[in-house]
Amino acid sequence: MKILMLTPYLPYPPASGGQIRTLNLLKYLSKHNEITLIALYKNEQERPYAKRLESYCKKIYLCKRAEKPWQIGNILKSIFSPLPFLIVRNFSSEAKKTVEYLLRNDYFDVIHAETFYIMPHIPKTNIPVFLLEQTIEYEVYQHFVKSLPIFLRYFFYFDILKLKHWEHYYWKRAFLVGTVSETDRKLINKIEPQIHPVVIPNGAGDELIAYKLTKKDLSFPTALFVGNFAWLQNTEAAYYLYQLIFPKLIKAIHNIKVIIAGQRAKDKLNLLPSRNVEIVNIDTDNVGLVKKIYERSTIFIAPIFGPGGTRLKILAAMATGLPVISTKTGVTGLLVKDGYNVLIADTLDDFLNKVQILISDKQLYEKLRTNAYKLVNEIYNWKKISQKLEVVYEGIKKHEIRN
């Protein structure tokens, strides 16, 4: 099958959830399909990474977009046009021309658009468009706006209204919509009852899935949180762990250690390390260090309160054999059950109590990590996810599956 795939980022290095997702889909889809990739990039330093994708794609077109989002031109255009800031800052006239050229001069069975805000680059066409929503964007932006000073919120609330309008518009324009979770699927169908999305979930990277579960020493526990700290939800979680959970936890478990790791962890968070707290910067393509940090740790604590897709960091913890303690929001969209393959905590006291219970109860510890590990291998692995997506492509091609 011939697929034209559009992404608002270059899918390498695997620094963000979207990049990780697309990289793994390309890896498996390329085994049985011919993929032409159009990827937006921000600066010349990114362009060499395209070579890492050449074995997966017949052809790669890199198209320039604004390097920095908060440019005066982007701001003015988002204010004085009907388009929301997210679409404006991710628009590339080069990409639009490239799509038009390819549709005139080549044939494709399916156009795959990752995120709705890449859709403005696609003209009206008879080729069916599969729109994959990695998250419901206007919900994420609503959470972000609440963190801003009050005097800035008016502009952003207006932008959210525009964002919501256009997100719904492109759902209806697509031949078929996909989501990464059942939660998002139900939400889209509730908002637009005529749309019936399919779920193409996220997965844990092959390199992180443990060959087998190794023994953990609970007498010297290490709690881990990993994230890309360019995102508000991750910085909020890191501060919650560092400022609220850890000071009380260390009083109850005197030898517990905490590791907070991720892209730009030190300069973005500006947290002081100590004998029991380690702050680790992870380069965007240093998978070896990521794996080592997961292996060093005992439990994964994710006090995530902001919405957005499904959390690849939690899937990674499950894949490496770490029991997860997270909020309901943090595990939303994942097929998990409290007390069976995760522990859910929504208050500070919940987190403190469940960490102590988990560390002291070896049987519960092994139950959670074993069940979570099985879940990842059975559902959240990229080979099976890609096979499901291929079935969806075939249904689209035959016009058997659509909104």
N, C-alpha and C positions, 0 to 999 in steps of 0.2 A: 504494500500500500504506500502511496506517495502522500507524505504529510508536510504541510507548511506550518511550522511552529514559530510563534512570536512570543518573545519574553521581554519585559521591561528592564532586564539586567543581563549581563553576560553570566552564564551558568557556571563560571569558574573564576576564582576559587570558591569552595563550598563554605562561604562565610555566613550566609543568611539562610533562613528556612526555605525561601523560594529557590535560591541557588542550589541548595542540597537536593531539593525535590526535583528540579528540572535536570540536574546532572544525572541523578539515578534513573529517571525516566528515559533520558537519552541513551544511557548505557544499555538498557534492556530493550527498548523499542527498536533500536538500530539493528538488532539481530535479525528481525524479520520485516523491517520497513525501511523505506528510503526517506530520510528526513532532510528538509531544507530549513535551516534555522536563521531567523532574523532576530538579532539581539541588540538592544540598546546599550551603549556604553557612555561613561562620563568623561574619561580622560585617556590620554595616550598610553599611560602606564597599564591600563587594562587590556589593551589590544593583544599583546603577546600571549595572554592566557587562552586565546581562541585556538591555539595549536593543540591544547589539551583536549579539545572537543572534535578535532578533525576526524578521528577514527569513528565517531558516532554519526557524523553528518555528511551528506553528499556535498552540500555547499553551505557556507556560513557567510552571512552578510552582517557586518557590524555597522550600526547606524548611530551617529552622535546625538546625544541629548544634552541639556544643560548640565554642566558639571556640578554647580551648586544650586540647590532648589530656590534659596531665598534671594534671587536676583531681582532687580527692580522691574525688569521686563516681565518676568513671571508674575510678580505681585500685581502689577498694573493690569495685566491681561486677565488675571483671575478676578480682579475687582470690577473691571469694565466689560466683561464678557459673560455669557451665560455658563461658561465652563468652570468647574471647580479647580482649585489649585492643584490637586493630585493629577488631573488630566493635563493641565498646562505644563507642569514641571516634567512630565514624562512624555511629552510629545516631541516627535522628531520628524521634520519635513522630509528628511532623507529616507527614513523608514517608510513613510507613506508612499513616496515615489517608488521605492524598491518593491513594495507589495504590489503596487499597480503594474509595474513592469513585469513582475513574475506572473501575475494573473493573466496578462496579455500574451505572454510568450511561453508559458509552460502549463502543465496540467497537474492538478492535485486532487486527491480523493477527499481530503479533509483539511481544513484550516484549524489549527489548535492555538487558541489564545490563552496564555496564562495571565490572569487578572483582567478585570473589565476595562482598566484604564489603558490597556494596549489596543483595545478595540477601535478607537478613532482612526487608526492607521489602515483599517480594512475597508475598502469601498464596497458598494453593493455588488454582490456576486452570487452566482448560482451554486458555487461550491459551499457545502454546509460548513458552518462555523461551530466548533465546540469551544465554549467558554468555560474555563476552569477558574472558579473563585477560590483562592487560597484562604480568604477570610471575607467576612462582610465588612467592607472598608469603612462605611460610615459609622459603624459601631465602634471601631478602633479609634476613629477620629473624635468621636464624642468623648471617649475616655481621655484622649490627649487634651482636648479643649478644657476639660474640667481642671487640669493641672496648671492652666495659664492664669496670669493676673486678670482680674475682672474686667479691666478696661480693654483688654484684647479680645475678650470672648465674643463680643457682638459680631465682629467681622467673621470670626471663625464659625459661629453658629449659622450665619447666612451661607457660608461656604459649605457647611454640612448639608443644608437643604439642597444646594445644587448638586453636591456629591450623591446624595440619596436619589435625586431625580435621575441622574445620568446612570447610576449603577442599575437602577430598575429598568431604564431604557435599554441598556445593552443586554440585560438578561432576556428581554423580550425580542431583541433583534437576533440573538444567537439561535442557531438551529437546535442546540441542546446545551444545557448548563450543567456543569459538574461542581461538586463541593468536596471538601476534604473530610467532612464529618456529617453524621446523621443529623446532628443539631442544626447545622447550617442548611442542610437540605430541607428540613421541616420549616425553618424560618422563611426561606425563599418561597416555598410552596404556600405558606400562610399569607405572605404579602401579595404574591401573584399566583392565585390558585390554578391558573392555566399552565403554569410552568411546573414541570416534574423533573427536578434534577436527579442525576445519578451521583453516587458517592465514589470518589477515587481517593482513598485516604493517603496520608503521609506514611512514611515507614522509617525504620531504623537502618542506617547505613550498613552495608555488608561488612565493612572493616571494623565495625563496633560490636557486631553480634558475636558473643563469646562462643568458642567451640564447645565449652562445657562450663558449668558454674564451679568456681573455685571456693574454697573455704574462706570465711571472713572471721577475723579476730574481734569479737564484740567487746573485749575487755579494754581495747584502745580504739574507741570509735572516732570516725571522721565523717562529718556531715559536709556534703557537697552541693553547691549550686553553680550551674554553668549557663551562660547566656551571651547574646550579642548585645552589648550595652549601648548601642545606638538606638535601641528600642525602649520606650518608656516602661513597658510592662516588666522588662528585665531589671532595669535600674530600681524600680519600686520594690521588686522582690528581693534584690540584693540588700537594699537599705533595711527592709523589714527583718531580714535574717540577721544582719549585722547589729542593728540598733535596738531591736526589740527581742528577738528570740535568743540570740547568743548570750547577752548579759545575764539573763535569768537561767538559761540552760547550763552555763558553766558553774553556777552555784549548786545545781543538782547533780551534774556529771562533771567532776572536777578535771578529768583528763580528756574531755572531748575536744576535738579540733574541728575547725571550720575552714573549708576552702571555697573561695568565690573566684571563679575563673571565667575568662571569655575574652572576646575582642575588645581591646582598649579598656580593660578592667581597671587598671591603675589610674589613668588620667580621667576617665569618664566618671568613676565613682569617688575618687579621692578619699579612699578609706585607709585608715592607718593599720598596717599589719601588726601582729603581736606574737607572743609565743604560741598562742592557740588559734590565731587567725592568719591565714595565708591568702594573699591576693595575687592571682596569676594572670599575666597577659598571655593570650594564645594567638599566634599568627593565624591568619585566615586559612592557610593551607597546611597547618601543622596537625594532621590527623593523629600522628603518633603521640603527641603530647596530650591531646584530648583523651585518647584511649588510656594512656598511662594514668591520668588524673582520675578517671572513672575507676580504674583498677585499684588505685590506692585508697579509695574511699569505702565507707561502710554503708551509708544511707544517702539518699538524695532528697533534699528539702526544697520545695518549690512553692513559696508563698505568693502565688500569682493571682492578682485581683483584677487585671485588665483583660478585656476580650481579645480574641484573635486566633482563628484557625485551630490547628492542633499542635501541640508542643513537641517538636522533634527532640528537644533535650530530655523530655520525660521518656519518650520511646528509646532514646539512647541509654538512659539509666536502666530501663527494663532489660534491654539487650545485653548489657554488661553485667547484669545480676545484682543491681542495687535496688533494694526496696525503696519505694517512693512515698513520701508524705507531701500532699499538695492540697490546695483548695478545690472546691467544686468547679470553680472557674478554670483552674489550671488543668483539670483533666476532662473538661467539657469536650464532647465529641469523640473521646476514646471509649472503647468498649470495656470499661473497667468497673469493678465492684468494690466498694469500701469493705475492708476486712478480708478480701479474697486475693486481690492482686495489687491493691494500693491501700493506703490509709488516707482518709480525707480529714482535713482540719481547716476550719474557717475563722478561728479566733486564736489569739496568742496562747491562751490556756490550752486550747486543743493541740496546738503544735507542741507545746512543752510536754503535755501528758503523753502524747503519742510517740514522741521521740523516746521518752523514758521507757514506755511500755515495750517498744520495738527493740531497744537495746537490751532489755532485761529478759525478753521472751524469745529464746532461740528457736522454738518451734514455730511461732508466728513469723519470725524473721525468714526462716527457710520456706514457709508456706507462701508468703507474699512474693519473694523473689523467684521461686520456682514457677508459680502460676503466671507471673508477669512475663517471664522468659518464654514460656510456652505460647502466650498470647502474641508476642512479637513474631515468633517463628511461624505461627499459624496464619496470622492476618497481616501484621505490619512489616512485611518484608517486600522489598522493591520488585523482586522477580514476580511474585504473585500479583502485586498491584499493577504492574505493567501488563501482565496477561489479562487482567480485568479491563484495563484501558483499551487493549487491542480488540476485545469483544465489543466494547462500546463503539470503537471506530468502525468495525464491520457493520454494526447495526445502523450507524449513521449513513454509511455508504449505501446500504440497501434501503435507507429511509424507513427502517423498522423501529428505530429509537429516535425520539425527538421530544421537545417540550410539549 
